[in-house]
Amino acid sequence: MKKIVPKLFITAVIVLVAVILVRAFSNDHLAQSNGTIRVIIIDQAESTVFDGDIPFFVGDNFFEVLDRSFNLGCASSTYEADPTCSYTFNNFGSSSKVLLNISNNDFAITTDWTHTFLQFEKYDGVNYVLTTNGVSQIDFADGDIFRISVQTVLGGSS
């Protein structure tokens, strides 16, 4: 029995390292074709400030799609505002930006990550489902519908 425990531990470590490496080097979450997605943006007052289709191109990630259509502001490594979006968070083989601000000529939404944040949801044909990846890692395809809304840290709309 004592000889099996080290073998199991080593096997588990190897599997974990393999999963991390596959995630780090995979190109998942990139557009495989050109298309459009519908984006609905809801502000702090629960008003829809944007509802429209935006284009994407082969090789885009979700952040790039939004960045081409909106003015974005991200979090720095200390979650302070970074209008250049130059910092990327790395976590267990995946990397993504944390979006704090989104705007265009008609609206401006600013969150601070301490009290409010932007929630991303994808429509599954029946309900909006919370995305569990960072904005750079959200899967999307032609015709998908996304809702971005301001939420308070304790839950609910701000």
C-alpha positions as CSV (number, residue, x, y, z in Angstrom):
1,M,0.0,0.0,0.0
2,K,2.8,2.4,0.8
3,K,4.2,2.0,-2.8
4,I,0.9,2.9,-4.4
5,V,0.5,6.3,-2.6
6,P,3.6,7.9,-4.2
7,K,2.6,6.6,-7.6
8,L,-0.9,8.0,-7.3
9,F,0.5,11.4,-6.2
10,I,3.0,11.5,-9.1
11,T,0.2,10.5,-11.5
12,A,-2.0,13.2,-10.2
13,V,0.7,15.9,-10.5
14,I,1.5,14.8,-14.1
15,V,-2.2,15.0,-15.1
16,L,-2.5,18.4,-13.5
17,V,0.6,19.7,-15.3
18,A,-0.7,18.3,-18.6
19,V,-4.1,20.0,-18.2
20,I,-2.5,23.4,-17.4
21,L,-0.2,23.1,-20.4
22,V,-3.0,22.2,-22.8
23,R,-5.0,25.1,-21.6
24,A,-2.0,27.5,-21.8
25,F,-1.3,26.6,-25.4
26,S,-4.8,25.9,-26.8
27,N,-6.4,28.5,-29.1
28,D,-9.9,27.8,-27.7
29,H,-12.1,30.9,-27.4
30,L,-11.0,32.3,-30.7
31,A,-13.5,32.9,-33.6
32,Q,-13.3,30.2,-36.2
33,S,-15.1,32.2,-38.8
34,N,-16.4,35.8,-39.4
35,G,-19.8,36.7,-38.0
36,T,-21.7,38.9,-35.7
37,I,-22.9,38.7,-32.1
38,R,-25.7,40.7,-30.4
39,V,-24.6,42.6,-27.4
40,I,-27.0,44.1,-24.9
41,I,-25.5,46.4,-22.3
42,I,-27.5,47.4,-19.1
43,D,-26.4,50.3,-16.9
44,Q,-26.6,50.8,-13.1
45,A,-30.2,52.0,-13.4
46,E,-31.1,48.8,-15.2
47,S,-31.7,50.7,-18.5
48,T,-30.6,49.2,-21.7
49,V,-28.0,51.6,-23.1
50,F,-26.9,49.5,-26.1
51,D,-28.6,46.7,-28.0
52,G,-27.0,45.8,-31.3
53,D,-25.0,43.5,-33.5
54,I,-21.2,43.8,-33.6
55,P,-18.9,42.0,-36.1
56,F,-16.1,39.6,-35.3
57,F,-13.4,38.1,-37.5
58,V,-11.5,34.8,-37.6
59,G,-9.0,34.7,-34.8
60,D,-10.7,37.3,-32.6
61,N,-11.3,36.7,-28.9
62,F,-14.3,38.2,-27.1
63,F,-12.3,41.0,-25.6
64,E,-11.0,42.0,-29.1
65,V,-14.6,42.0,-30.4
66,L,-15.7,44.4,-27.7
67,D,-12.6,46.5,-27.9
68,R,-13.2,47.2,-31.6
69,S,-16.7,48.4,-31.0
70,F,-16.4,50.2,-27.6
71,N,-14.0,52.2,-25.5
72,L,-12.9,49.8,-22.8
73,G,-11.1,50.2,-19.5
74,C,-9.6,47.3,-17.6
75,A,-8.1,46.5,-14.2
76,S,-4.4,46.7,-13.5
77,S,-2.6,44.0,-11.5
78,T,-3.9,45.8,-8.3
79,Y,-7.5,46.2,-9.8
80,E,-7.0,49.9,-10.2
81,A,-8.3,51.4,-13.5
82,D,-6.1,50.9,-16.5
83,P,-7.5,52.7,-19.6
84,T,-4.8,51.0,-21.8
85,C,-5.9,47.5,-20.8
86,S,-2.2,46.5,-20.9
87,Y,-2.4,44.1,-18.0
88,T,-3.5,40.5,-18.4
89,F,-4.3,38.2,-15.5
90,N,-2.9,34.7,-15.7
91,N,-4.6,31.9,-13.8
92,F,-4.1,28.2,-14.1
93,G,-3.1,28.2,-17.7
94,S,-5.6,30.8,-18.9
95,S,-5.2,34.5,-19.3
96,S,-7.7,37.2,-19.5
97,K,-8.4,40.9,-18.9
98,V,-10.7,42.2,-16.2
99,L,-13.1,44.7,-17.8
100,L,-14.1,47.7,-15.5
101,N,-15.4,50.3,-18.0
102,I,-17.3,50.2,-21.3
103,S,-18.5,53.2,-23.3
104,N,-19.2,54.7,-26.7
105,N,-20.6,58.0,-27.8
106,D,-24.0,57.3,-26.3
107,F,-23.2,55.8,-22.9
108,A,-20.5,55.3,-20.3
109,I,-20.4,52.6,-17.6
110,T,-17.7,52.6,-15.0
111,T,-17.3,50.0,-12.3
112,D,-14.7,49.8,-9.5
113,W,-14.5,46.0,-8.8
114,T,-14.8,46.8,-5.0
115,H,-18.5,47.8,-5.1
116,T,-19.6,47.1,-8.7
117,F,-18.5,44.9,-11.6
118,L,-19.6,44.0,-15.1
119,Q,-21.4,40.7,-15.3
120,F,-21.3,38.8,-18.6
121,E,-24.1,36.4,-19.6
122,K,-24.7,34.4,-22.7
123,Y,-28.2,33.5,-24.0
124,D,-28.7,29.8,-24.3
125,G,-31.9,29.9,-26.3
126,V,-34.1,30.0,-23.1
127,N,-32.2,31.9,-20.4
128,Y,-29.2,34.1,-19.9
129,V,-26.4,32.0,-18.3
130,L,-23.5,33.6,-16.4
131,T,-20.2,33.1,-18.2
132,T,-17.6,31.6,-16.0
133,N,-14.5,32.7,-18.0
134,G,-12.7,36.0,-18.2
135,V,-13.7,38.4,-21.0
136,S,-10.8,37.2,-23.2
137,Q,-11.8,33.6,-22.7
138,I,-15.6,33.7,-23.4
139,D,-16.6,31.3,-26.2
140,F,-18.8,32.8,-29.0
141,A,-20.1,32.1,-32.4
142,D,-22.1,33.8,-35.1
143,G,-25.6,34.7,-33.9
144,D,-24.8,34.4,-30.2
145,I,-26.4,36.9,-27.8
146,F,-24.6,38.4,-24.8
147,R,-25.8,40.6,-22.0
148,I,-23.4,42.8,-20.0
149,S,-24.8,44.4,-16.9
150,V,-23.6,46.3,-13.9
151,Q,-23.9,44.3,-10.7
152,T,-23.1,45.1,-7.1
153,V,-20.5,42.9,-5.3
154,L,-23.2,41.7,-2.9
155,G,-25.5,40.7,-5.7
156,G,-28.3,42.3,-7.7
157,S,-28.2,45.5,-9.8
158,S,-26.3,48.5,-8.4
